Amino acid sequence: MMIDANLLPFSVDELVKSKAWHDATPEQRRKLISAGVTFDTVLTHYADKYRAKKTIKGEFIACVLWDFYYDLFSDAVEQGNEFDFELDYYYENDIDQYSERLLGEALHPKRWIKVLKQAYRENRKEIIKGATDENGNIDLDLINDFSVEYRDYMY
């Protein structure tokens, strides 16, 4: 299967080095690429939408979405050895199961937002404190420093 990697919203350089990729059928590879593009596109849309609000809540949602993206998708796909490990450990070496997980997540982005809004409500004081710099000013960039702590809400 020929893929122009420049057209994909993620890098496949390491993925194609993995054993799982080489063992996959062309159909399984297409399914993974399709699910990956869909997941990337939907998550990017929502993360950008909430970041554009330029509020603590919006930045929190965007940062946690990106943490989720890197945990579930980017780290696994863009590191060939990691992909084989992830597939073995979490998906019983079933590339179809992983593709279905990505697609299933992408089909329900409103669940992400609902969960993250609830996480924000439950942890509002801590989030605001974490986003406050030493001068008492809100710095939205600081949210990225601790947002990974809330990634588990996504699972």
Helices and strands as residue ranges (DSSP letters): G 5-7, G 15-17, H 19-23, H 26-51, H 56-69, I 70-74, H 75-77, H 80-91, H 95-106, H 109-130, G 140-142, H 143-146, G 147-154
